[in-house]
C-alpha cells in the first residue's frame, strides 16, 4: 500500500499490529496451557474489531469475546470463522440470529434458552452456550444453586450444549486478592457440581497477570491485548506494548499578544507574546473535554500544553517553547515522538477515568491505519471499509 494519506480532517489512529501480536503471544504463553479468548468488544477497545480479531487469531488466540450479537455479526460478515463468545445479555429475540451466525451466547434465562433450542433443532445443529456464575460483581449471571439447576435444565434441552461456565471478577486489579480468590473458589465449586461442562474460565488480564495459576481452561484478556496493565503495579514485569497511537497535524499557527484569549469561554489568556497551534482533534473524536488545560501533545519531539477548552472538533496547544513549529507538523496526541511519550494511562489520570475509556472512546470518524513493520497494510475510514488482508492470507506475526 502507498504511504498513508490524510483523509479530510488531518487525524488518524495508527494500530501497530506487530505490538498487538507480541501482546497476544506474551499473554498466551503466560496462560498456557489455558486457551486465550481475545476480548474485542467495543470495536476492539477502539482499535478496530476485524483487524484486531484477525491478527489476534493469527498470533495464537483461540477465540474472540464480544458483548452483543451485533459485534459478533460484524466479525462473521468479515469472514472470521473462529469461535465468538457473547459475554453480554442476548435477548430471546436475537436467538435465531445467534444460531445462524454460529455465535456462542451467555445464557441466563430459560426464555432465551428455549428460543435457541427451537432454532437449533429446526436447523439440525447443536448450539453451544455458556452460563455465568454470579459470584460478587452483582451484574449478570446466576448464584451458585440457581446456576447449577439452570445448567442441568439446559442439558435436557434438544439442540443445546453447555460448553462453558464462568464468572467475572470484581476486583482482580486490586492489591487485596482475597475477594478474587473467594470468587474463584465459588466457580471451582460450580464446576465440581457440573463436571460435564468442559470449559471453565474467570481470568481477565488482571487475573492472568497477578495469578496465572487461576487460568483454568481459558482466559479472557482485554486491556492487556492493547498494551496496558490494568493497574499500577499489576504485572509490570510482563512486557506489554501499547498498540494505538493517535496523531494529527498542525492546521494553523497564530501569534498572540499579551492579553489575548483562546477558545470558548475565553478560558486561557496569554500572559505575554505566545504562539498557538491549532490541532484538529476534539471530544467528538474521543479526546475528552476534561483534558482542557491539563494534557500535553507532542510536537517536534517536545511537549506542548493544551490551552483553552477542548472543542468538539479541535483543540489548541501552546507551542511558544517549541522552535520552528509550522503548519503540517505532526502532532502526537497519544503515542511516542522522539524521546517523549503520552499514553492512555496518562490521559486517563488527567481526566479522572481509566485507560479503557480513553481507548474505547476514539470515535468511528477517526481513520484507522494498520501497520506491520512500520508500513501501512490496510486502513479504514468512516466511508471506506477495506478488505482485511489476513482474512484471505494470514500475515505472520
N, C-alpha and C positions, 0 to 999 in steps of 0.2 A: 504493500500500500504506500502511496505517496506520503510525503511529510504532512503532518496534521494541519488542517486548515481551521480557521476560526469561523464558526457558524454564527452569523448575525451578531449578537452581543458577544464580546470577547470574554468568554468564561467557559471553563471546562473542568471536568473531573478526570484525572488520569488514574487508571487502575493498573497496577503493576501485577500482572499475572504470575510472574516469577516469585514475587513475595507471597502471593496467595498460595501457590503450590508448595513453597517452603513451609508455610504455616500448617497446611494440611498434613504434609509428611511428618512434621515435628509432633503435632498433636496425635496423629495416628500411631506413631511409634511409642508415645507415652501411654496411650490407651491399650495397646496390644496386650493380650490377644483380643480384647474387645473391639468391635467394629466402630467406625466413626460415621455418625449421621451429621452432615453439614447443614446447619440451620441457615436457610437463605430467605427467611420471611422478610417482609418489608423491603422488597426489591434488593435482597441480599444486603440489608443494612445500608441501603443507598448506593451499593456498588454495581448493581445490575444483575438480576437474578439468573438470566440464561447464561451469560458468560461465566459468572461465578460457579454456577452449577456444573457446567461442562468442565471447567478447569479443576474444580474440587474432585469430581469423579475421576478424572484422568490422573490426579495426584494420589488417589487412594481412598477417598471417601466411598462408603458402600451404599449410602442412601442420602436422601435430602429431606429436610424438615421445613414445612411451611405452616402458616397459621390458619389458612382458609382455602376453600376449594378453588376459588379463582386463581390463587397463586399457583396451585398445582396445575390448573388448566394452562396457564402461561407456559409452564415447562413442557407439558405434553404437546402443545401446539408448536413448540420449537423443536420437537423431535427427541426430547430427552426421555429415555425409557426406564431409567433407574427407579427403584422403589421410592415413593414420595409419601412421607408420613405427615398427615394433617394434625397438628398439635392443638388447634383450637376447636371450638364448637362447630359442628356441622349439623344443621337442622335436617329434619326428615325430608323437607322439600328439595334438598340437594342430593338425596340418596341415589337417584338414577344417574346423575352426572358423576358422582363418586365412583359408581360401578363401571360406567362406560369409560372413564378416564383412568381406571385401574389405580386409583389412589388408595391409601391405607388410612382411614379416619380413626380418630379417637372417639369412642362411643361411650356415652354415659347415660343414655336414655333408651328405654325399650321402644319408644316410638321410632327413633332413628334406626335402631337395630332391625325392627320388623320391616321397615321400608327397604333397608339394604338387603335383607334376606329375600324379600319378594323379587327385587330386580335381579339379584344374583341368580336366583333359582330360575327365573324366566330365561336367562341367558346361558344357563347350564355351566356356571362358573362358581368358584369359591371366592368369596370376598373376605380378605384379611382385615382385621380390625385390631386396635389396641385399646386397652382400658387404663384409666388413670386413677391412681390411689390418692385420695385427699389425705395428706399427712401433716398439714400445718400451714400451708400457704393460704388455704381457705378461699380458693378462687374457682377451681374447677376440679371435677373428679368426685369419687365416692369414698366414704370412710370404709375401713377395713371390712367389717362384717357385711355391709351392703355391697361392697366391691366383689367379694368372694361369691356371694349369692348371685349377683348380676352376671359375672363371668360364667358361672355354671349354667345360667339361663341361656346365655348366648351360645354356649357349647351345644345346646339342644336344638338350635335353630338351623333349618336347612340352608345351605349356601354360605354359612358364616364360619370363619375360623379365627379364634382369638390368637393372634400371633405374639402380642406383647402386653406386658403390664409394666407401668412406670409411675414414677412420682416426680414432682417438681420441687426442687429445694427452694427454701425461702431465704436463706442467709448463708449460702455457700462461700461468699466472698468475705464474710466477717471473720474477725480474729478468733472468736469463740466458736468452735465447731460442734459443740455439744448438741445443739438443736438439729444440725445437719445429720449427725450420727444417729440421732433418735428417728429422724425421717427415714434414713437408710435402713435401720433395723425394722421399721414397720413395713417397708417394701419387701425386705427379705422374708418377713413372716407371711406377707400376702403371697409371695412366690412359693413359699413352702406349702401353702394350702392350695396352690394352683400349680402343681408340679407338671401338668400337661401343657402349660403355656411356655413356649420355648425361649422367648426373648424378655430379658429384664433390663431396664435402663433407668438411670436417675441423674447421672453427672452432666452438668453443663461445663463450660470452660473452667469456671471457678472450682467446681468439684474435682475436675480432672487435674488441675494444677496443684491443688492443695492435698488431695488424697487419691492418687492414681489407683490405689487398691480398691476403691469403691466403684470401679468402672463397670463391673458386672459383664453383661453381654454386649452392651452398646453405650456409647457416649453421644451426647447431643451438644456439639460445640457451635457457638455463635460468635461472640465478640473476639475470641482468640483467632478465628479464621482470618479476621480482618487486621490482625496485628496488634491488638491491645490486650493488656492484662485487666482483669475485672476490677481490681482494686490495688492501691499501693501495697507493695509487699507480697502480693499474691502471685506466686510462681515467677518471680523476677529472674530466676536462674534459667528459665526457659526462653529461648531465643525466638521471639515473635516479631515480625517485621510489618510495620504499617503498609497497607496496600493502596490507600487512596490519597491522592494529592489534589487540592483544589486550586486552580490557577486562573488568573485574569491578566489583563493588560492595562497599563495606564492609558486612559482615554483622553485626558487633558491635564495640563499643569498650569496653575494660575499663581500669581504672586499677589499677596495681600499686604496691605499696610496695617500698622498697629490700629486696633480698634475694630477692624472688620470682622464679621461673623461668618460662620459656616453652618449650613443645614437648617432643618426645621427647628423652630423654637429658638433659633439663634443660640444654640446650646454651647457653642465654642466661640471664644473671642480671641483674636490674635493679640498677644502682649507686645509684639514687635513685628518687624517685617517677617513674613512667612511664605513658604512655598507649599502649595497643596496639590496633591494628585487625586484625580477622580478615578475611582475603580468601579467597574461595572459588576457588582455583586451585592445583593441586598437580601432582606429577610424572605422575599418570595423565592429566593434560590436556596434558602436554608441557613443563611448566615444571620444568626439571631440578633434581634434588635438590642437584646440585653448586653451585647458586646460593645455597644456605643461608648466611646471614650475609655475602653478598658483593654481591648485587644491590640495586637500589633500585626501588621502584614510585613512581608519581606520584599524589598526592592533593592536590586543591585547588591545582594548579599547582606543587606543591613535591615534591622528592624525599624519600622516606621509606625508610629502610633495612630490609631484611628482617632479622628476628631469629629465633632458634631454627632448627629444621630444617624445610625444605620437606617437607610430608607428602604422602600420595597425593592428597588432595582439597583441601587448603587450605594457606595459609601465613600468617604474621603479620608485620606491619610496625610499627616504632616511629614513632608519629605525635606524639610528645611535642612536637616542634618545629613542628607544623603546627596553627595555631589553628583551632578550631571543627569538627574532624573529627567526623562523626556517621554513624550507620548509613544506608545507601543512597547515600552519596557515591560518585561514580565513582572507580575505581582503574584507572589505565592501567599495564598490565604491560609492554606493548610498544607503542610509538607515541608520539604527541605530546599534551601537555596544557599549555596556556598556552605559555610560552617554553621549557619543558623537553621533552626527548625521550629515550626509551630505545629503542634499535633492536636488531635481531637481531645486528648486529656486536658491540655492547656485551655482550649476554648471552652470545654465543659466546666472547668473550675472557675473561669472568669464569668460564666453566665449562670452559675448555680444549677448545673444539671450534670448529666453523665455522658460519656463518650458515645454510648448507644444512640442517644437522641441527636447528638451533633451529626453523626454519620447518616442515620436513617432519615434525617430531616432534609438532606440535599434533594431538591425537587426534580421533577421529571423534565423540566425545561433546560436543565443543565446538561450539555452534551457529555457523554462518557467516551473516553478513548481508552482502548485496551492495549497494553504494551507487553511485548516479550523481548528481552534483551535490549530494552530501551527503544524498540521500534514499534510503531503502531500496527497492530494486526487486524483491528476492527474498531468500529465506532458506531455509536447510536446518538441520534438527536431526537428532539420532540417530534419531528416529522419524518425521520428516516430510521427504520429498524432493519439493519443489515443482517444477512445470514451470519451465523456464528461459525467460523471455520472448524473448531474441534468437533462439531456435530457430524460433519462428513468425514473428517480425518483428524483424529485427536492429536493435539500438539503435545509432544513430550515435555515434561517439566524440566 
